[in-house]
Amino acid sequence: MDIDLCVEINGEFASVPTEAQFKNWIEAALQEAKFQQACAELSIQVVSKNESQSLNREYRDKDKPTNVLSFPVELPDFVESPLLGDLVICAPVVEQEAKEQGKCGINHWAHLTIHGVLHLLGFDHIDELEAEEMESLEARVLARFSIANPYQ
């Protein structure tokens, strides 16, 4: 597992997880999703609301900051690579959501990291059946860390 962690905010958000925490959550998500490759690489950028909003506007046509954006790597089928893609996580949104939802901040970070990784693996929640599968996976991974199902 190779993680490139970049925190672009000025240290004002104390709850940003450590690289080891991110790695544990990612490895658990990959295991639960039955990821078959021997190794995986991804980058995680922790960003401000302005950066999140800019990326969300550019790539999703939504002009507001969001908690996590996933950018799966797009390679031709004949290219073998351990690269999964990039996650962009907005620290202020994560902390605000955790507070509003009465959740432990680090547990919300875990959930959104796992959610983003599953998107990198091709899971989605556009239709009800896909959403049920993805949410079930998320809940099982979170349970490994004694974190309650966020969908209940």
Phi, psi and chi 1 to 4 in degrees:
 res  aa     phi    psi   chi1   chi2   chi3   chi4
   1 MET       -  125.8  166.1   77.0   54.9      -
   2 ASP  -124.0  119.7 -174.8   26.2      -      -
   3 ILE  -117.6  130.6  -60.2  171.9      -      -
   4 ASP  -105.5  105.1  178.9   24.4      -      -
   5 LEU  -102.8  125.3  177.4   61.7      -      -
   6 CYS  -129.4  117.6  176.7      -      -      -
   7 VAL  -102.9  113.6  178.8      -      -      -
   8 GLU   -97.8    2.4  -66.8 -175.5   -0.3      -
   9 ILE   -97.6  164.3   52.8  179.8      -      -
  10 ASN   -85.0   39.1  -61.8  -35.7      -      -
  11 GLY    68.8   10.1      -      -      -      -
  12 GLU   -79.0   -8.9   60.0 -167.7  -83.2      -
  13 PHE  -111.4  100.0  -63.2   95.8      -      -
  14 ALA   -68.5  -19.6      -      -      -      -
  15 SER   -88.3    6.8   71.6      -      -      -
  16 VAL   -61.1  123.7  173.9      -      -      -
  17 PRO   -63.6  162.0  -20.1   31.9      -      -
  18 THR   -79.6  164.9   64.7      -      -      -
  19 GLU   -60.3  -36.8 -171.7  170.2  -27.9      -
  20 ALA   -63.6  -40.1      -      -      -      -
  21 GLN   -64.4  -47.7  -71.9  172.1  -55.1      -
  22 PHE   -55.9  -45.3  -81.3  120.3      -      -
  23 LYS   -61.0  -43.3 -175.2  175.2 -179.3  175.5
  24 ASN   -60.7  -45.1  -73.5  -22.9      -      -
  25 TRP   -65.6  -41.6  -59.5  -31.1      -      -
  26 ILE   -65.6  -46.6  -67.5  164.9      -      -
  27 GLU   -59.9  -42.0  -73.7  178.0  -16.6      -
  28 ALA   -64.0  -40.7      -      -      -      -
  29 ALA   -63.7  -43.0      -      -      -      -
  30 LEU   -63.5  -41.6  -65.7  174.7      -      -
  31 GLN   -63.9  -47.6  -71.0  170.4   -0.2      -
  32 GLU   -64.9  -32.5 -165.3   65.2   42.3      -
  33 ALA   -84.2    1.8      -      -      -      -
  34 LYS    59.2   43.3  -56.9 -164.2 -178.3  -12.0
  35 PHE   -64.3  127.2 -178.3   71.8      -      -
  36 GLN   -95.1  -16.4  -63.3  -63.1  -45.1      -
  37 GLN   -74.2  152.9  -65.8 -178.7   -4.4      -
  38 ALA   -69.7  -29.5      -      -      -      -
  39 CYS  -143.5  164.1   64.3      -      -      -
  40 ALA  -143.8  147.1      -      -      -      -
  41 GLU  -130.7  138.4  -64.9  178.9   19.6      -
  42 LEU  -155.9  161.8   63.4  112.2      -      -
  43 SER  -115.6  149.2   74.6      -      -      -
  44 ILE  -126.3  124.9  -60.6  172.1      -      -
  45 GLN  -113.5  129.3  -73.3 -164.4  -29.4      -
  46 VAL  -101.5  120.7  178.4      -      -      -
  47 VAL  -127.7  171.2  -60.5      -      -      -
  48 SER   -81.0  172.2   67.7      -      -      -
  49 LYS   -62.5  -39.8  -80.3 -173.2  174.9 -176.9
  50 ASN   -61.8  -45.0  -72.8  -18.4      -      -
  51 GLU   -66.7  -42.3 -179.3   66.4   15.2      -
  52 SER   -61.3  -44.7  174.7      -      -      -
  53 GLN   -63.1  -41.8 -177.8  168.1  -11.7      -
  54 SER   -61.6  -45.9  175.8      -      -      -
  55 LEU   -68.3  -40.6  -69.0  167.3      -      -
  56 ASN   -64.2  -38.2 -156.3   20.9      -      -
  57 ARG   -67.7  -45.4  179.9  177.0   48.0 -115.4
  58 GLU   -68.0  -41.4 -177.7  175.3  -15.5      -
  59 TYR  -102.0  -18.1  -68.0   99.3      -      -
  60 ARG  -127.7    2.8  -61.9 -179.9   63.3 -133.5
  61 ASP    55.8   34.0  -67.6  -37.7      -      -
  62 LYS  -121.7  115.7  -64.5 -175.5  179.0 -173.6
  63 ASP   -90.4   62.8 -165.6   15.4      -      -
  64 LYS  -158.9  154.9   63.3  179.6 -176.8  175.7
  65 PRO   -69.6  154.2   19.3  -24.5      -      -
  66 THR  -136.1  164.2 -170.5      -      -      -
  67 ASN   -69.7  -49.6   49.7   27.1      -      -
  68 VAL  -143.9  138.8   62.3      -      -      -
  69 LEU  -120.0  138.1  -68.3  165.5      -      -
  70 SER  -117.0  132.3  -60.0      -      -      -
  71 PHE  -124.2   88.9  -62.2   96.4      -      -
  72 PRO   -62.9  144.7  -14.7   25.5      -      -
  73 VAL   -67.8  141.1   68.8      -      -      -
  74 GLU  -117.8  102.0  -64.9  179.8   12.9      -
  75 LEU  -122.9  153.1  -62.1  171.3      -      -
  76 PRO   -59.6  151.1  -16.8   26.5      -      -
  77 ASP   -57.0  -30.4  -69.9  -21.7      -      -
  78 PHE   -81.0   -6.1   61.9   86.2      -      -
  79 VAL   -94.2  119.6  175.5      -      -      -
  80 GLU   -94.5  129.2  -70.8 -171.8   32.8      -
  81 SER  -153.8  145.1  173.5      -      -      -
  82 PRO   -80.1   -3.7   29.1  -34.5      -      -
  83 LEU   -68.2  127.3  -65.4  173.7      -      -
  84 LEU   -97.9  -37.5  -64.5  178.8      -      -
  85 GLY   140.6 -154.6      -      -      -      -
  86 ASP  -126.7  142.1  -57.1  -46.9      -      -
  87 LEU  -113.7  137.0  -65.4 -179.5      -      -
  88 VAL  -121.3  117.0  177.4      -      -      -
  89 ILE  -116.9  129.1  -55.2  174.6      -      -
  90 CYS   -94.0  105.8 -178.3      -      -      -
  91 ALA   -56.5  -47.6      -      -      -      -
  92 PRO   -62.3  -36.3  -19.3   27.9      -      -
  93 VAL   -69.6  -42.7  171.4      -      -      -
  94 VAL   -59.2  -47.1  172.0      -      -      -
  95 GLU   -67.0  -40.0  -68.8 -173.1    4.5      -
  96 GLN   -63.7  -46.0  178.5 -177.0  -14.6      -
  97 GLU   -61.8  -44.0  -72.7  176.8  -11.9      -
  98 ALA   -59.2  -44.5      -      -      -      -
  99 LYS   -64.1  -47.6 -174.0  179.4  -73.6 -175.2
 100 GLU   -63.1  -34.4  -71.5  171.6   -5.9      -
 101 GLN   -93.3    0.9  -62.8  169.9   18.4      -
 102 GLY    66.2   34.1      -      -      -      -
 103 LYS  -105.7  153.5  -64.9  178.3  179.4  177.1
 104 CYS   -65.3  129.7  171.0      -      -      -
 105 GLY   -54.8  -46.4      -      -      -      -
 106 ILE   -67.1  -31.1 -157.3   69.0      -      -
 107 ASN   -67.3  -36.3  -69.0   -4.6      -      -
 108 HIS   -69.2  -39.5 -162.9   47.9      -      -
 109 TRP   -57.6  -45.2  -83.3   95.1      -      -
 110 ALA   -59.0  -48.3      -      -      -      -
 111 HIS   -59.8  -47.8  174.7 -141.7      -      -
 112 LEU   -69.9  -32.1  -65.8  174.4      -      -
 113 THR   -65.8  -47.5  -58.7      -      -      -
 114 ILE   -61.6  -44.2  -68.1  160.8      -      -
 115 HIS   -57.3  -47.3 -177.6   87.3      -      -
 116 GLY   -63.3  -41.5      -      -      -      -
 117 VAL   -62.6  -42.0  168.4      -      -      -
 118 LEU   -62.6  -36.5  -66.7  176.9      -      -
 119 HIS   -61.9  -41.0  -85.4  -53.1      -      -
 120 LEU   -60.9  -29.1  -66.5  179.2      -      -
 121 LEU   -86.1   -1.0  -64.0  176.2      -      -
 122 GLY   102.7   -0.6      -      -      -      -
 123 PHE   -75.7  150.7  -69.2   90.1      -      -
 124 ASP  -148.8  174.8 -145.0  -30.3      -      -
 125 HIS  -136.6   34.5   44.6   82.1      -      -
 126 ILE   -71.1  -47.6  -65.9  171.3      -      -
 127 ASP  -107.7  167.0   68.4   42.5      -      -
 128 GLU   -61.5  -41.6 -169.0  174.1  -32.3      -
 129 LEU   -64.8  -45.5 -166.7   57.1      -      -
 130 GLU   -62.4  -41.5  -72.8  179.3  -25.6      -
 131 ALA   -61.6  -43.5      -      -      -      -
 132 GLU   -60.7  -43.8  -73.4  177.0   17.7      -
 133 GLU   -63.6  -46.9  179.5 -176.3   17.3      -
 134 MET   -66.2  -44.4 -172.6  170.4  177.6      -
 135 GLU   -63.8  -36.9  -69.8  170.4    7.9      -
 136 SER   -64.1  -44.3  174.6      -      -      -
 137 LEU   -59.8  -47.7  -86.8  169.4      -      -
 138 GLU   -57.4  -46.7  -69.8  172.3   42.3      -
 139 ALA   -62.0  -39.9      -      -      -      -
 140 ARG   -66.5  -40.3  -70.5 -163.9  -51.5  -90.8
 141 VAL   -66.5  -46.6  176.5      -      -      -
 142 LEU   -60.8  -36.3  -70.6  166.9      -      -
 143 ALA   -60.4  -30.8      -      -      -      -
 144 ARG   -59.4  -25.1  -67.8  179.7  179.0 -153.1
 145 PHE  -107.5   15.4  -59.7   97.9      -      -
 146 SER    58.1   38.1  -59.6      -      -      -
 147 ILE  -106.1  129.7  -60.6  172.6      -      -
 148 ALA   -62.9  152.7      -      -      -      -
 149 ASN   -62.0  118.2 -177.2  -20.2      -      -
 150 PRO   -73.7   -9.1   26.3  -32.9      -      -
 151 TYR   -95.9    1.9  -61.1  105.9      -      -
 152 GLN  -105.8      -  -68.8 -177.3  -25.2      -
